[in-house]
C-alpha cells in the first residue's frame, strides 16, 4: 500500500471526493513514499552486501581502492569486505579467510623463510579476480614478506582416440 492510500484511509468519509483534499494527499503521499525509500536505502547502505553502487564507490574512495570498471558490483563488495578480514595479527587462518572472501576453493598456506606460499585448488568453473586477492594481501601483510599464490585448476576432459573414448585427468597450473 502506498502512502497516498494509507493517508486516505485515515480520513473521514466527509472528505472523500474533494479535489483539493485528493491533490494534497497525493502530494504528501508521494513525499512520504520518497522518504520511506530513502530511509530503507540509507539503512541498506550501512551494510556492504546490501549497499548500492554509489555507496560502494564511496567505500572504495575512502579505502583507496583503485577504480576498475571490469569488476562487477559483487566483486567490488567482496574486495571491501576483505579489508575487514584479518585485522590485527595475520596468520594462516586469517590469510585463508581473506582468500575465501574471493573464492570458496580449498586453500593451503605455508610459511618458508620470508615467503608466504598460498596454494588454491579450484574447479575450472570457479572464477575470481586474483589481482584483488594480491591487492588485499599486500595491504595486510608486512612489506618484507613475499607472497606467492599458486592457483591449480583441475578438470576432467574426454577425448577420442580412433573409435575408443578415453578419459584422463588434467591439471593446469596458472
C-alpha positions in Angstrom: 0.0 0.0 0.0 1.4 3.3 -0.9 1.3 6.3 1.5 -1.4 8.0 -0.5 -3.8 5.2 0.1 -2.8 4.9 3.7 -3.4 8.6 4.3 -6.7 8.4 2.5 -7.8 5.5 4.8 -7.4 7.8 7.8 -9.7 10.5 6.6 -13.4 10.6 7.5 -15.9 9.9 4.6 -16.8 13.6 4.6 -13.6 14.5 2.8 -13.9 11.7 0.1 -14.2 13.1 -3.4 -13.0 16.7 -2.6 -10.5 17.5 -5.3 -8.3 19.7 -3.1 -8.0 17.1 -0.4 -7.2 14.4 -3.0 -4.5 16.6 -4.6 -3.0 17.3 -1.1 -3.0 13.6 -0.1 -1.3 12.7 -3.4 1.4 15.3 -3.0 2.1 14.3 0.7 1.8 10.6 -0.1 4.4 10.9 -2.8 6.8 12.7 -0.5 6.2 10.1 2.2 6.9 7.3 -0.3 10.2 9.1 -1.2 11.2 9.5 2.5 10.5 5.8 3.2 12.5 4.7 0.1 15.4 7.0 1.2 15.2 5.6 4.8 15.5 2.0 3.6 18.3 2.9 1.2 20.2 4.6 4.0 19.7 1.6 6.2 20.9 -0.8 3.5 24.0 1.4 2.8 25.2 0.7 6.3 25.8 -3.0 5.2 28.3 -3.6 2.5 26.5 -6.6 1.0 23.2 -4.5 0.7 24.9 -1.2 -0.4 24.1 0.4 -3.7 26.7 1.3 -6.3 27.1 4.9 -5.1 27.9 3.8 -1.6 30.3 1.1 -2.8 32.1 3.8 -4.8 32.3 5.9 -1.6 33.8 3.0 0.3 36.4 2.4 -2.4 37.4 6.1 -2.3 37.7 6.0 1.5 39.8 2.8 1.4 42.0 4.0 -1.5 40.9 1.0 -3.7 41.6 1.7 -7.3 38.6 2.0 -9.5 38.3 -0.8 -12.0 35.3 -0.8 -14.4 35.8 -4.5 -15.2 34.8 -5.6 -11.7 31.1 -6.4 -11.0 29.3 -4.8 -8.1 29.5 -8.1 -6.2 33.3 -8.3 -6.8 33.7 -4.7 -5.6 31.7 -5.6 -2.4 33.9 -8.7 -1.8 37.0 -6.5 -2.1 35.7 -4.1 0.5 34.6 -6.9 2.9 38.1 -8.4 2.6 39.6 -5.2 4.1 37.8 -6.1 7.4 39.0 -9.7 7.4 42.1 -10.5 9.4 42.7 -7.2 11.2 45.4 -7.3 13.8 47.6 -10.4 13.8 47.9 -12.1 10.4 48.4 -15.9 10.4 47.5 -18.8 8.2 43.9 -18.8 9.3 43.4 -15.1 8.6 45.1 -15.5 5.1 42.7 -18.3 4.3 39.8 -16.2 5.5 40.9 -13.4 3.1 41.2 -15.8 0.2 37.8 -17.3 1.0 36.2 -13.9 0.5 37.1 -14.2 -3.2 36.8 -18.0 -3.7 35.4 -20.9 -1.8 38.1 -23.2 -3.1 40.4 -25.2 -0.7 43.4 -23.2 0.3 46.7 -24.1 1.8 49.1 -21.6 3.4 52.7 -22.4 4.2 55.5 -20.2 5.5 59.1 -20.6 4.3 61.7 -18.1 5.5 60.3 -14.8 4.4 57.9 -16.2 1.8 54.2 -16.9 2.3 53.1 -19.7 -0.2 49.4 -19.8 -0.8 48.0 -22.8 -2.9 44.5 -22.5 -4.2 43.0 -25.6 -5.7 39.9 -24.5 -7.7 37.4 -26.0 -10.0 37.7 -24.8 -13.6 34.3 -23.1 -13.3 35.3 -21.1 -10.2 36.4 -17.6 -11.4 37.8 -15.0 -9.1 39.9 -11.9 -9.6 43.4 -12.9 -8.4 44.7 -9.3 -8.6 42.1 -8.3 -5.9 43.4 -11.1 -3.7 47.0 -9.9 -4.1 46.0 -6.3 -3.5 44.4 -7.1 -0.2 47.1 -9.4 1.0 49.8 -6.7 0.1 47.8 -4.2 2.3 47.5 -6.6 5.2 50.9 -8.3 5.3 54.3 -6.8 6.3 56.2 -5.4 3.3 59.3 -7.6 3.9 57.3 -10.8 3.3 57.0 -12.2 -0.3 53.6 -13.6 -1.3 53.5 -16.4 -3.8 50.0 -17.5 -4.9 49.7 -20.7 -6.9 46.3 -21.5 -8.4 45.7 -25.0 -9.6 42.8 -25.6 -11.8 41.7 -29.2 -12.2 39.3 -30.5 -14.8 38.4 -33.8 -16.4 38.3 -33.9 -20.2 37.1 -36.6 -22.6 38.8 -37.0 -25.9 38.6 -39.6 -28.7 41.4 -41.8 -30.0 40.3 -43.6 -33.1 36.9 -45.2 -32.2 37.6 -45.5 -28.5 36.7 -42.9 -25.9 39.3 -42.3 -23.2 39.1 -40.1 -20.2 42.0 -38.5 -18.3 42.5 -36.0 -15.5 44.5 -32.9 -16.4 45.9 -30.2 -14.0 46.6 -26.8 -15.3 48.8 -24.5 -13.2 48.4 -20.8 -13.9 
